[in-house]
Amino acid sequence: MAQAVSPEVRAAQQRVISTVRCSGVLSNGGLALWREVGCGEWKATAAEIARDLDLLEVPHEIVTAFRFPLANSGGE
């Protein structure tokens, strides 16, 4: 029989799933989630995602990676 999960775990699952669907990239190296510097007002930060992954007991590593600005960033 399936076990019920706590509300905190369920909320973390929902946040991680929505983040993966919006900004996840799957490659040979695993799943990458890109976060812009200072994105906390509109998106989950890397630290917030890491807390959710810790709660869900998902092994992960946060690294700093640089990429070219998005085409729609308006030269910011």
Jmol script that loads the backbone (N, CA, C; Angstrom):
load data "model"
ATOM      1  N   MET A   1       0.837  -1.172   0.000  1.00  0.00           N
ATOM      2  CA  MET A   1       0.000   0.000   0.000  1.00  0.00           C
ATOM      3  C   MET A   1       0.890   1.247   0.000  1.00  0.00           C
ATOM      4  N   ALA A   2       0.493   2.238  -0.741  1.00  0.00           N
ATOM      5  CA  ALA A   2       1.256   3.481  -0.827  1.00  0.00           C
ATOM      6  C   ALA A   2       1.161   4.249   0.483  1.00  0.00           C
ATOM      7  N   GLN A   3       2.259   4.912   0.819  1.00  0.00           N
ATOM      8  CA  GLN A   3       2.284   5.709   2.041  1.00  0.00           C
ATOM      9  C   GLN A   3       2.046   7.171   1.698  1.00  0.00           C
ATOM     10  N   ALA A   4       1.355   7.855   2.569  1.00  0.00           N
ATOM     11  CA  ALA A   4       1.122   9.290   2.379  1.00  0.00           C
ATOM     12  C   ALA A   4       2.409  10.045   2.700  1.00  0.00           C
ATOM     13  N   VAL A   5       2.673  11.095   1.945  1.00  0.00           N
ATOM     14  CA  VAL A   5       3.855  11.921   2.201  1.00  0.00           C
ATOM     15  C   VAL A   5       3.430  13.170   2.955  1.00  0.00           C
ATOM     16  N   SER A   6       4.392  13.771   3.632  1.00  0.00           N
ATOM     17  CA  SER A   6       4.093  14.979   4.400  1.00  0.00           C
ATOM     18  C   SER A   6       3.820  16.143   3.450  1.00  0.00           C
ATOM     19  N   PRO A   7       3.122  17.156   3.921  1.00  0.00           N
ATOM     20  CA  PRO A   7       2.865  18.332   3.080  1.00  0.00           C
ATOM     21  C   PRO A   7       4.154  19.013   2.609  1.00  0.00           C
ATOM     22  N   GLU A   8       5.199  18.986   3.450  1.00  0.00           N
ATOM     23  CA  GLU A   8       6.473  19.604   3.067  1.00  0.00           C
ATOM     24  C   GLU A   8       7.112  18.861   1.896  1.00  0.00           C
ATOM     25  N   VAL A   9       7.073  17.533   1.955  1.00  0.00           N
ATOM     26  CA  VAL A   9       7.644  16.720   0.873  1.00  0.00           C
ATOM     27  C   VAL A   9       6.840  16.918  -0.405  1.00  0.00           C
ATOM     28  N   ARG A  10       5.535  16.934  -0.299  1.00  0.00           N
ATOM     29  CA  ARG A  10       4.683  17.127  -1.485  1.00  0.00           C
ATOM     30  C   ARG A  10       4.946  18.488  -2.123  1.00  0.00           C
ATOM     31  N   ALA A  11       5.090  19.530  -1.314  1.00  0.00           N
ATOM     32  CA  ALA A  11       5.376  20.868  -1.841  1.00  0.00           C
ATOM     33  C   ALA A  11       6.739  20.899  -2.526  1.00  0.00           C
ATOM     34  N   ALA A  12       7.735  20.227  -1.933  1.00  0.00           N
ATOM     35  CA  ALA A  12       9.063  20.166  -2.546  1.00  0.00           C
ATOM     36  C   ALA A  12       9.000  19.428  -3.881  1.00  0.00           C
ATOM     37  N   GLN A  13       8.241  18.338  -3.942  1.00  0.00           N
ATOM     38  CA  GLN A  13       8.077  17.602  -5.196  1.00  0.00           C
ATOM     39  C   GLN A  13       7.496  18.503  -6.276  1.00  0.00           C
ATOM     40  N   GLN A  14       6.478  19.255  -5.937  1.00  0.00           N
ATOM     41  CA  GLN A  14       5.832  20.132  -6.916  1.00  0.00           C
ATOM     42  C   GLN A  14       6.780  21.223  -7.402  1.00  0.00           C
ATOM     43  N   ARG A  15       7.563  21.807  -6.483  1.00  0.00           N
ATOM     44  CA  ARG A  15       8.508  22.857  -6.887  1.00  0.00           C
ATOM     45  C   ARG A  15       9.595  22.303  -7.800  1.00  0.00           C
ATOM     46  N   VAL A  16      10.133  21.129  -7.446  1.00  0.00           N
ATOM     47  CA  VAL A  16      11.203  20.543  -8.259  1.00  0.00           C
ATOM     48  C   VAL A  16      10.673  20.162  -9.639  1.00  0.00           C
ATOM     49  N   ILE A  17       9.507  19.554  -9.700  1.00  0.00           N
ATOM     50  CA  ILE A  17       8.933  19.157 -10.993  1.00  0.00           C
ATOM     51  C   ILE A  17       8.719  20.371 -11.882  1.00  0.00           C
ATOM     52  N   SER A  18       8.157  21.440 -11.340  1.00  0.00           N
ATOM     53  CA  SER A  18       7.913  22.628 -12.170  1.00  0.00           C
ATOM     54  C   SER A  18       9.219  23.256 -12.629  1.00  0.00           C
ATOM     55  N   THR A  19      10.248  23.227 -11.792  1.00  0.00           N
ATOM     56  CA  THR A  19      11.551  23.775 -12.182  1.00  0.00           C
ATOM     57  C   THR A  19      12.175  22.940 -13.287  1.00  0.00           C
ATOM     58  N   VAL A  20      12.103  21.623 -13.167  1.00  0.00           N
ATOM     59  CA  VAL A  20      12.659  20.736 -14.200  1.00  0.00           C
ATOM     60  C   VAL A  20      11.930  20.942 -15.522  1.00  0.00           C
ATOM     61  N   ARG A  21      10.625  21.069 -15.481  1.00  0.00           N
ATOM     62  CA  ARG A  21       9.847  21.246 -16.716  1.00  0.00           C
ATOM     63  C   ARG A  21      10.154  22.574 -17.386  1.00  0.00           C
ATOM     64  N   CYS A  22      10.420  23.607 -16.602  1.00  0.00           N
ATOM     65  CA  CYS A  22      10.648  24.948 -17.167  1.00  0.00           C
ATOM     66  C   CYS A  22      12.086  25.170 -17.608  1.00  0.00           C
ATOM     67  N   SER A  23      13.051  24.646 -16.863  1.00  0.00           N
ATOM     68  CA  SER A  23      14.436  25.004 -17.176  1.00  0.00           C
ATOM     69  C   SER A  23      15.408  23.841 -17.055  1.00  0.00           C
ATOM     70  N   GLY A  24      14.924  22.630 -17.161  1.00  0.00           N
ATOM     71  CA  GLY A  24      15.807  21.479 -17.074  1.00  0.00           C
ATOM     72  C   GLY A  24      16.357  21.077 -18.428  1.00  0.00           C
ATOM     73  N   VAL A  25      17.623  20.659 -18.438  1.00  0.00           N
ATOM     74  CA  VAL A  25      18.270  20.168 -19.650  1.00  0.00           C
ATOM     75  C   VAL A  25      18.913  18.828 -19.305  1.00  0.00           C
ATOM     76  N   LEU A  26      18.524  17.782 -20.008  1.00  0.00           N
ATOM     77  CA  LEU A  26      19.064  16.455 -19.761  1.00  0.00           C
ATOM     78  C   LEU A  26      20.148  16.161 -20.782  1.00  0.00           C
ATOM     79  N   SER A  27      21.325  15.762 -20.287  1.00  0.00           N
ATOM     80  CA  SER A  27      22.442  15.426 -21.173  1.00  0.00           C
ATOM     81  C   SER A  27      23.130  14.179 -20.625  1.00  0.00           C
ATOM     82  N   ASN A  28      24.250  13.809 -21.246  1.00  0.00           N
ATOM     83  CA  ASN A  28      25.004  12.646 -20.768  1.00  0.00           C
ATOM     84  C   ASN A  28      25.521  12.851 -19.351  1.00  0.00           C
ATOM     85  N   GLY A  29      25.729  14.107 -18.963  1.00  0.00           N
ATOM     86  CA  GLY A  29      26.238  14.412 -17.631  1.00  0.00           C
ATOM     87  C   GLY A  29      25.173  14.427 -16.554  1.00  0.00           C
ATOM     88  N   GLY A  30      23.922  14.263 -16.930  1.00  0.00           N
ATOM     89  CA  GLY A  30      22.832  14.294 -15.961  1.00  0.00           C
ATOM     90  C   GLY A  30      21.877  15.433 -16.255  1.00  0.00           C
ATOM     91  N   LEU A  31      21.130  15.817 -15.267  1.00  0.00           N
ATOM     92  CA  LEU A  31      20.139  16.880 -15.404  1.00  0.00           C
ATOM     93  C   LEU A  31      20.747  18.198 -14.941  1.00  0.00           C
ATOM     94  N   ALA A  32      20.643  19.215 -15.763  1.00  0.00           N
ATOM     95  CA  ALA A  32      21.144  20.548 -15.411  1.00  0.00           C
ATOM     96  C   ALA A  32      19.962  21.496 -15.285  1.00  0.00           C
ATOM     97  N   LEU A  33      19.984  22.313 -14.252  1.00  0.00           N
ATOM     98  CA  LEU A  33      18.980  23.353 -14.054  1.00  0.00           C
ATOM     99  C   LEU A  33      19.719  24.682 -14.004  1.00  0.00           C
ATOM    100  N   TRP A  34      19.404  25.561 -14.915  1.00  0.00           N
ATOM    101  CA  TRP A  34      20.084  26.850 -14.981  1.00  0.00           C
ATOM    102  C   TRP A  34      19.354  27.871 -14.128  1.00  0.00           C
ATOM    103  N   ARG A  35      20.089  28.596 -13.335  1.00  0.00           N
ATOM    104  CA  ARG A  35      19.563  29.693 -12.526  1.00  0.00           C
ATOM    105  C   ARG A  35      20.389  30.937 -12.821  1.00  0.00           C
ATOM    106  N   GLU A  36      19.728  32.039 -13.087  1.00  0.00           N
ATOM    107  CA  GLU A  36      20.426  33.287 -13.314  1.00  0.00           C
ATOM    108  C   GLU A  36      20.797  33.904 -11.966  1.00  0.00           C
ATOM    109  N   VAL A  37      21.844  34.715 -11.958  1.00  0.00           N
ATOM    110  CA  VAL A  37      22.234  35.424 -10.743  1.00  0.00           C
ATOM    111  C   VAL A  37      21.109  36.379 -10.361  1.00  0.00           C
ATOM    112  N   GLY A  38      20.745  36.399  -9.100  1.00  0.00           N
ATOM    113  CA  GLY A  38      19.709  37.304  -8.621  1.00  0.00           C
ATOM    114  C   GLY A  38      18.307  36.963  -9.087  1.00  0.00           C
ATOM    115  N   CYS A  39      18.032  35.695  -9.342  1.00  0.00           N
ATOM    116  CA  CYS A  39      16.722  35.297  -9.869  1.00  0.00           C
ATOM    117  C   CYS A  39      15.694  35.059  -8.779  1.00  0.00           C
ATOM    118  N   GLY A  40      16.076  35.209  -7.525  1.00  0.00           N
ATOM    119  CA  GLY A  40      15.225  34.838  -6.404  1.00  0.00           C
ATOM    120  C   GLY A  40      13.866  35.494  -6.340  1.00  0.00           C
ATOM    121  N   GLU A  41      13.731  36.679  -6.927  1.00  0.00           N
ATOM    122  CA  GLU A  41      12.430  37.337  -6.863  1.00  0.00           C
ATOM    123  C   GLU A  41      11.392  36.611  -7.712  1.00  0.00           C
ATOM    124  N   TRP A  42      11.827  36.042  -8.840  1.00  0.00           N
ATOM    125  CA  TRP A  42      10.886  35.428  -9.788  1.00  0.00           C
ATOM    126  C   TRP A  42      11.010  33.915  -9.879  1.00  0.00           C
ATOM    127  N   LYS A  43      12.177  33.375  -9.569  1.00  0.00           N
ATOM    128  CA  LYS A  43      12.414  31.937  -9.693  1.00  0.00           C
ATOM    129  C   LYS A  43      13.073  31.423  -8.421  1.00  0.00           C
ATOM    130  N   ALA A  44      13.001  30.130  -8.234  1.00  0.00           N
ATOM    131  CA  ALA A  44      13.708  29.516  -7.108  1.00  0.00           C
ATOM    132  C   ALA A  44      15.209  29.644  -7.333  1.00  0.00           C
ATOM    133  N   THR A  45      15.930  30.002  -6.290  1.00  0.00           N
ATOM    134  CA  THR A  45      17.382  30.098  -6.386  1.00  0.00           C
ATOM    135  C   THR A  45      17.989  28.700  -6.304  1.00  0.00           C
ATOM    136  N   ALA A  46      19.279  28.602  -6.606  1.00  0.00           N
ATOM    137  CA  ALA A  46      19.971  27.317  -6.505  1.00  0.00           C
ATOM    138  C   ALA A  46      19.897  26.783  -5.077  1.00  0.00           C
ATOM    139  N   ALA A  47      20.018  27.665  -4.093  1.00  0.00           N
ATOM    140  CA  ALA A  47      19.954  27.232  -2.691  1.00  0.00           C
ATOM    141  C   ALA A  47      18.571  26.688  -2.340  1.00  0.00           C
ATOM    142  N   GLU A  48      17.522  27.321  -2.846  1.00  0.00           N
ATOM    143  CA  GLU A  48      16.161  26.838  -2.583  1.00  0.00           C
ATOM    144  C   GLU A  48      15.918  25.483  -3.235  1.00  0.00           C
ATOM    145  N   ILE A  49      16.412  25.322  -4.454  1.00  0.00           N
ATOM    146  CA  ILE A  49      16.275  24.030  -5.135  1.00  0.00           C
ATOM    147  C   ILE A  49      17.058  22.961  -4.378  1.00  0.00           C
ATOM    148  N   ALA A  50      18.253  23.307  -3.904  1.00  0.00           N
ATOM    149  CA  ALA A  50      19.070  22.355  -3.146  1.00  0.00           C
ATOM    150  C   ALA A  50      18.361  21.917  -1.868  1.00  0.00           C
ATOM    151  N   ARG A  51      17.691  22.840  -1.180  1.00  0.00           N
ATOM    152  CA  ARG A  51      16.942  22.472   0.031  1.00  0.00           C
ATOM    153  C   ARG A  51      15.834  21.473  -0.300  1.00  0.00           C
ATOM    154  N   ASP A  52      15.137  21.716  -1.410  1.00  0.00           N
ATOM    155  CA  ASP A  52      14.084  20.781  -1.818  1.00  0.00           C
ATOM    156  C   ASP A  52      14.669  19.416  -2.157  1.00  0.00           C
ATOM    157  N   LEU A  53      15.783  19.391  -2.873  1.00  0.00           N
ATOM    158  CA  LEU A  53      16.414  18.118  -3.235  1.00  0.00           C
ATOM    159  C   LEU A  53      16.926  17.389  -1.996  1.00  0.00           C
ATOM    160  N   ASP A  54      17.454  18.143  -1.019  1.00  0.00           N
ATOM    161  CA  ASP A  54      17.872  17.524   0.245  1.00  0.00           C
ATOM    162  C   ASP A  54      16.683  16.876   0.942  1.00  0.00           C
ATOM    163  N   LEU A  55      15.568  17.596   1.004  1.00  0.00           N
ATOM    164  CA  LEU A  55      14.356  17.076   1.642  1.00  0.00           C
ATOM    165  C   LEU A  55      13.880  15.799   0.951  1.00  0.00           C
ATOM    166  N   LEU A  56      14.013  15.769  -0.377  1.00  0.00           N
ATOM    167  CA  LEU A  56      13.589  14.601  -1.158  1.00  0.00           C
ATOM    168  C   LEU A  56      14.662  13.519  -1.222  1.00  0.00           C
ATOM    169  N   GLU A  57      15.812  13.767  -0.591  1.00  0.00           N
ATOM    170  CA  GLU A  57      16.938  12.833  -0.556  1.00  0.00           C
ATOM    171  C   GLU A  57      17.444  12.495  -1.955  1.00  0.00           C
ATOM    172  N   VAL A  58      17.526  13.519  -2.802  1.00  0.00           N
ATOM    173  CA  VAL A  58      18.040  13.366  -4.161  1.00  0.00           C
ATOM    174  C   VAL A  58      19.493  13.827  -4.173  1.00  0.00           C
ATOM    175  N   PRO A  59      20.438  12.952  -4.563  1.00  0.00           N
ATOM    176  CA  PRO A  59      21.832  13.385  -4.641  1.00  0.00           C
ATOM    177  C   PRO A  59      21.977  14.485  -5.695  1.00  0.00           C
ATOM    178  N   HIS A  60      22.730  15.526  -5.363  1.00  0.00           N
ATOM    179  CA  HIS A  60      22.900  16.632  -6.298  1.00  0.00           C
ATOM    180  C   HIS A  60      24.191  17.377  -5.983  1.00  0.00           C
ATOM    181  N   GLU A  61      24.591  18.194  -6.922  1.00  0.00           N
ATOM    182  CA  GLU A  61      25.783  19.025  -6.769  1.00  0.00           C
ATOM    183  C   GLU A  61      25.491  20.369  -7.415  1.00  0.00           C
ATOM    184  N   ILE A  62      25.818  21.437  -6.716  1.00  0.00           N
ATOM    185  CA  ILE A  62      25.641  22.778  -7.269  1.00  0.00           C
ATOM    186  C   ILE A  62      26.997  23.269  -7.742  1.00  0.00           C
ATOM    187  N   VAL A  63      27.054  23.673  -8.993  1.00  0.00           N
ATOM    188  CA  VAL A  63      28.286  24.206  -9.566  1.00  0.00           C
ATOM    189  C   VAL A  63      27.973  25.534 -10.245  1.00  0.00           C
ATOM    190  N   THR A  64      28.990  26.360 -10.360  1.00  0.00           N
ATOM    191  CA  THR A  64      28.842  27.613 -11.092  1.00  0.00           C
ATOM    192  C   THR A  64      29.237  27.362 -12.534  1.00  0.00           C
ATOM    193  N   ALA A  65      28.353  27.678 -13.429  1.00  0.00           N
ATOM    194  CA  ALA A  65      28.608  27.515 -14.860  1.00  0.00           C
ATOM    195  C   ALA A  65      28.201  28.804 -15.551  1.00  0.00           C
ATOM    196  N   PHE A  66      28.957  29.185 -16.529  1.00  0.00           N
ATOM    197  CA  PHE A  66      28.659  30.407 -17.258  1.00  0.00           C
ATOM    198  C   PHE A  66      28.115  30.051 -18.629  1.00  0.00           C
ATOM    199  N   ARG A  67      27.164  30.828 -19.080  1.00  0.00           N
ATOM    200  CA  ARG A  67      26.622  30.630 -20.415  1.00  0.00           C
ATOM    201  C   ARG A  67      26.351  31.998 -21.021  1.00  0.00           C
ATOM    202  N   PHE A  68      26.198  32.005 -22.327  1.00  0.00           N
ATOM    203  CA  PHE A  68      25.914  33.253 -23.016  1.00  0.00           C
ATOM    204  C   PHE A  68      24.542  33.766 -22.610  1.00  0.00           C
ATOM    205  N   PRO A  69      24.338  35.087 -22.620  1.00  0.00           N
ATOM    206  CA  PRO A  69      23.015  35.635 -22.285  1.00  0.00           C
ATOM    207  C   PRO A  69      21.956  35.115 -23.250  1.00  0.00           C
ATOM    208  N   LEU A  70      20.742  35.016 -22.750  1.00  0.00           N
ATOM    209  CA  LEU A  70      19.636  34.581 -23.592  1.00  0.00           C
ATOM    210  C   LEU A  70      19.362  35.622 -24.669  1.00  0.00           C
ATOM    211  N   ALA A  71      18.877  35.164 -25.813  1.00  0.00           N
ATOM    212  CA  ALA A  71      18.621  36.065 -26.940  1.00  0.00           C
ATOM    213  C   ALA A  71      17.576  37.117 -26.603  1.00  0.00           C
ATOM    214  N   ASN A  72      16.651  36.800 -25.718  1.00  0.00           N
ATOM    215  CA  ASN A  72      15.586  37.747 -25.395  1.00  0.00           C
ATOM    216  C   ASN A  72      15.892  38.604 -24.173  1.00  0.00           C
ATOM    217  N   SER A  73      17.148  38.608 -23.705  1.00  0.00           N
ATOM    218  CA  SER A  73      17.485  39.363 -22.502  1.00  0.00           C
ATOM    219  C   SER A  73      17.660  40.851 -22.778  1.00  0.00           C
ATOM    220  N   GLY A  74      17.613  41.260 -24.025  1.00  0.00           N
ATOM    221  CA  GLY A  74      17.697  42.679 -24.354  1.00  0.00           C
ATOM    222  C   GLY A  74      19.046  43.302 -24.069  1.00  0.00           C
ATOM    223  N   GLY A  75      20.094  42.526 -24.126  1.00  0.00           N
ATOM    224  CA  GLY A  75      21.437  43.054 -23.925  1.00  0.00           C
ATOM    225  C   GLY A  75      21.751  43.394 -22.482  1.00  0.00           C
ATOM    226  N   GLU A  76      20.999  42.866 -21.549  1.00  0.00           N
ATOM    227  CA  GLU A  76      21.242  43.154 -20.138  1.00  0.00           C
ATOM    228  C   GLU A  76      22.498  42.483 -19.661  1.00  0.00           C
TER     229      GLU A  76
END
end "model"
wireframe off; spacefill off
backbone 0.3
color backbone group
